[in-house]
């Protein structure tokens, strides 16, 4: 029977833990990734990190396949491919290199923060080196929504939450909601 995962909410300790590097690429990892994708889709998310389902490991899933393809530019291993061919995307042990230059503000949400959103500024583009579920290394260069989601999810893998990147004026607006959510989950 397939494992059913539940998304944990802000206030749960594992959200602040840095993920352990994954060294075993087997059926258990593939099953976990499938369960993560299922949980992400079930909660209508576009990204999910292992910490969000209670495991501090370096794996995250992304699926922006239902978004506007024209807003996402990328190359995978130096090849241009249609977005639908790489979604859902599973990143194992990702290492992100942010591009210098343009940054963009965007109103972000998070499955671990139901109903809470914040304007976050992030670099527009990045390159990420990661392994797939077979342990094969890949290089993905991207911009737009895909770059934003990768930054959000890899932050989770390092114990960083999107609210950590919010300006003080934004935090003041959502502070009571954050405190209520934290108290509920401690």
C-alpha atoms as one frame of an Amber mdcrd trajectory, in Angstrom:
protein
   0.000   0.000   0.000   1.277   3.455  -0.959   2.323   5.750   1.869  -0.068
   8.684   2.365   1.707  11.856   3.405   0.260  14.770   5.327   1.636  18.305
   5.056   2.816  19.665   8.403   2.153  23.283   9.342   4.211  26.153  10.727
   5.179  25.518  14.320   6.237  21.929  13.585   9.940  21.538  14.458  10.981
  19.639  11.307  10.289  22.731   9.153  13.365  24.376  10.684  15.670  21.379
  10.160  18.279  21.174   7.411  17.775  18.074   5.298  20.182  15.151   5.302
  21.874  14.356   2.005  20.294  11.405   0.217  22.763   8.633  -0.596  20.484
   5.667  -1.392  18.587   5.744  -4.671  16.124   2.863  -4.522  12.449   1.915
  -4.710  11.803   3.408  -1.273  13.044   6.809  -2.504  10.933   6.565  -5.684
   7.879   5.608  -3.606   8.502   8.539  -1.251   8.810  10.925  -4.218   5.562
   9.580  -5.710   3.813  10.065  -2.363   5.190  13.628  -2.169   3.867  14.439
  -5.660   0.495  12.992  -4.698   0.374  15.051  -1.473   1.414  18.198  -3.372
  -1.327  17.692  -5.981  -3.916  16.780  -3.346  -3.248  20.069  -1.510  -3.205
  21.963  -4.850   0.409  23.038  -4.418   3.126  23.602  -7.009   6.036  22.593
  -4.778   6.702  20.446  -1.721   9.835  19.764   0.321  10.459  16.653   2.430
  10.406  18.759   5.615   6.797  19.674   4.814   5.813  16.022   5.153   7.853
  15.449   8.307  11.199  14.218   6.947  14.398  16.298   7.054  15.914  15.062
   3.794  17.229  16.790   0.674  14.369  16.065  -1.723  11.616  18.250  -3.118
   8.950  17.998  -5.794   7.723  20.681  -8.185   4.870  20.753 -10.682   4.119
  23.985 -12.488   2.724  22.111 -15.492  -0.666  23.788 -15.108   0.796  27.296
 -15.417   1.592  29.486 -18.414   4.528  27.865 -20.204   5.526  31.185 -21.785
   6.430  32.547 -18.347   8.976  29.825 -17.619  12.254  29.651 -19.488  14.650
  26.803 -18.818  17.242  24.424 -20.161  17.849  20.968 -18.736  21.345  19.623
 -19.341  21.756  22.406 -21.948  18.650  21.283 -23.901  15.457  23.229 -24.484
  12.491  20.982 -23.721   8.753  21.499 -23.362   7.808  22.121 -19.733   5.341
  19.213 -19.716   8.206  16.753 -20.310   9.919  17.550 -17.015   6.858  17.954
 -14.769   6.487  16.829 -12.090  10.120  17.495 -11.290  11.923  15.803  -8.394
  15.134  17.414  -7.139  17.400  15.292  -4.940  20.343  16.964  -3.158  19.892
  20.253  -5.063  22.578  22.926  -5.020  21.341  26.318  -6.211  23.437  29.069
  -7.731  21.440  32.299  -7.920  21.956  34.559 -10.925  23.160  38.070 -10.336
  20.958  40.802 -11.664  17.220  41.235 -11.727  15.085  40.424  -8.723  11.307
  40.144  -8.742   8.657  40.564  -6.044   5.888  37.957  -5.922   3.085  37.184
  -3.491   4.075  33.711  -2.221   2.080  31.166  -0.298   3.108  27.854   1.226
   1.268  24.611   1.948   2.672  24.708   5.496   1.129  28.174   6.010  -2.513
  27.731   4.966  -4.180  31.025   4.142  -1.033  33.099   4.758   0.740  34.877
   1.911   3.615  37.360   1.773   5.369  39.493  -0.829   8.865  38.068  -1.259
  11.728  39.389  -3.393  13.879  36.758  -5.092  16.379  36.609  -7.955  14.648
  36.079 -11.311  16.977  33.293 -12.516  19.179  30.476 -11.217  21.045  27.311
 -12.025  20.477  24.190  -9.949  22.627  21.064  -9.920  20.674  18.077  -8.635
  20.277  14.328  -8.838  17.245  12.500 -10.169  15.667   9.450  -8.528  18.328
   7.189 -10.078  21.181   9.318  -8.708  22.022  10.795 -12.128  23.242  14.391
 -11.929  21.545  17.139 -13.969  21.908  20.893 -14.429  18.778  22.986 -14.804
  19.022  26.670 -15.699  15.756  28.562 -15.357  13.956  31.832 -14.768  10.445
  32.925 -13.903   8.052  30.831 -11.844  10.190  27.679 -11.986  13.173  29.571
 -10.527  10.964  31.012  -7.771   9.509  27.638  -6.795  12.969  26.042  -6.761
  14.207  28.799  -4.445  11.195  28.405  -2.149  11.532  24.602  -1.945  15.328
  24.516  -1.571  14.981  27.082   1.217  12.725  24.540   2.965  15.427  21.876
   2.517  17.782  24.158   4.430  15.322  24.981   7.223  14.514  28.431   5.812
  10.871  29.505   5.527   9.433  32.061   3.115   8.494  34.298   6.044  12.230
  34.540   6.848  12.605  36.443   3.565   9.635  38.760   4.119  10.244  42.437
   4.876   9.382  43.627   8.395   6.377  45.615   7.164   4.903  42.418   5.667
   5.610  40.390   8.808   3.785  42.973  10.906   0.667  42.494   8.769   0.642
  38.692   9.116   2.143  38.382  12.627  -1.078  37.482  14.453  -1.921  34.780
  11.892   1.614  33.360  12.191   1.473  33.265  15.985  -1.920  31.562  15.925
  -0.669  28.909  13.482   2.537  28.341  15.452   0.653  27.925  18.733  -1.710
  25.410  17.124   1.205  23.234  15.937   3.692  23.320  18.818
